[in-house]
Amino acid sequence: MKGRSDGEETKKRIVQNAAKLFVQKGYGAVTMNEVCVAAGVSKGSLYHHFPSKDELFLYVVEEDTELWLQNWDIKRAGIADLEERFYAYAEHCANDFQNPLIRALEEYARIKDHTAEIEERLWHMYDDSLRACRDLVKEGIDTHYLKADEPEDIVVILSGLLEGVGKVSEISRSPMGIEEIKEYYRKSLRLLLQGIRT
């Protein structure tokens, strides 16, 4: 029993330290040697848990995505009104748009020579991150809050809108604080809802 808990503890330490490195440096600049040093583990121990840098990075980002979804589920459960849930979702996205792991993931996704398995994992991660939006849109259509349209079209438009607002705010001439950015997300959502509400 002790061996298993020690192994889990080591894996957790590797993941936490690797996440910090990926946040600080992006995907490409991090080496497995740096991860060993930061986590205080041998190469053998690191490769026992994660046979490649790809495996380690994808595990870190999948965990981060799962945490984001869990936090959304908690937040969503505390909001009864559907329209308020849409605005809370926009705010949840706004709080995460500067997540450095997302930048590292974008860098990683641009690498051209991924295996089919990695491409599949990247697709699943992206699809998982859309689950929150998909569930809201489905509920909106089912309750006739939103016009009966293709749900997946609305998911793509809503997600693209919120992501685009985040990108534009990053390249804006004057730096924006998080409250200003959240207000842009709210305004964007309000404009979209005006067009697709029943």
JOTA-V561705 format. One record per residue. N is the residue number from 1. SS is DSSP state (H for helix, E for strand, L for the rest). D_FIRST is the distance of its C-alpha to the first C-alpha in Angstrom with 2 decimals. Layout:
N/SS/D_FIRST
N/SS/D_FIRST
//
This chain:
1/L/0.00
2/H/3.79
3/H/5.46
4/H/5.35
5/H/6.50
6/H/8.71
7/H/10.02
8/H/10.90
9/H/12.45
10/H/14.39
11/H/15.59
12/H/16.73
13/H/18.55
14/H/20.19
15/H/21.39
16/H/22.77
17/H/24.64
18/H/25.87
19/H/27.19
20/H/29.13
21/H/30.62
22/H/31.64
23/H/33.20
24/H/35.11
25/H/36.24
26/L/36.00
27/L/34.43
28/L/36.75
29/L/36.75
30/L/33.00
31/L/31.73
32/H/28.27
33/H/29.05
34/H/29.62
35/H/26.30
36/H/24.60
37/H/26.64
38/H/26.20
39/H/22.39
40/L/22.20
41/L/20.40
42/L/21.67
43/H/23.42
44/H/20.97
45/H/18.06
46/H/20.39
47/H/21.59
48/H/18.20
49/H/17.62
50/L/21.35
51/L/23.65
52/L/26.74
53/H/28.24
54/H/29.28
55/H/25.74
56/H/24.68
57/H/27.82
58/H/27.73
59/H/24.15
60/H/25.33
61/H/28.45
62/H/26.90
63/H/24.57
64/H/27.71
65/H/29.67
66/H/27.13
67/H/27.18
68/H/30.99
69/H/31.13
70/H/28.85
71/H/31.07
72/H/34.12
73/H/32.97
74/H/32.58
75/H/35.97
76/H/37.64
77/H/36.55
78/L/38.48
79/L/41.72
80/L/43.91
81/L/46.85
82/H/46.52
83/H/48.75
84/H/46.80
85/H/43.64
86/H/45.35
87/H/46.22
88/H/42.72
89/H/41.42
90/H/43.95
91/H/42.81
92/H/39.14
93/H/40.23
94/H/42.40
95/H/39.56
96/H/37.59
97/L/40.46
98/L/40.09
99/L/36.36
100/H/36.20
101/H/33.48
102/H/36.12
103/H/38.45
104/H/35.93
105/H/35.36
106/H/39.15
107/H/39.42
108/H/36.74
109/H/38.38
110/L/41.69
111/L/40.41
112/L/42.40
113/L/40.38
114/L/37.28
115/L/35.97
116/H/36.45
117/H/32.69
118/H/32.73
119/H/35.95
120/H/34.33
121/H/31.39
122/H/33.97
123/H/36.01
124/H/33.13
125/H/32.26
126/H/35.92
127/H/36.26
128/H/33.23
129/H/34.85
130/L/38.01
131/H/36.39
132/H/37.25
133/H/40.84
134/H/41.10
135/H/40.00
136/H/42.56
137/H/45.32
138/H/44.69
139/H/44.83
140/H/47.99
141/H/49.68
142/H/48.59
143/L/50.01
144/L/53.13
145/L/52.44
146/E/52.64
147/L/55.22
148/L/54.20
149/L/53.59
150/L/51.16
151/H/47.83
152/H/46.42
153/H/49.58
154/H/49.09
155/H/45.42
156/H/46.56
157/H/49.46
158/H/47.53
159/H/44.65
160/H/47.19
161/H/49.27
162/H/46.47
163/H/45.17
164/H/48.76
165/H/49.46
166/H/46.48
167/H/47.75
168/H/51.31
169/H/50.33
170/H/48.63
171/L/51.87
172/L/54.15
173/L/56.63
174/L/55.68
175/L/52.02
176/L/50.69
177/L/48.38
178/H/45.63
179/H/47.88
180/H/50.67
181/H/48.40
182/H/47.11
183/H/50.76
184/H/51.46
185/H/48.58
186/H/50.02
187/H/53.56
188/H/52.47
189/H/50.72
190/H/53.76
191/H/56.08
192/H/53.99
193/H/53.64
194/H/57.41
195/H/57.89
196/H/55.38
197/E/55.50
198/L/57.57
//
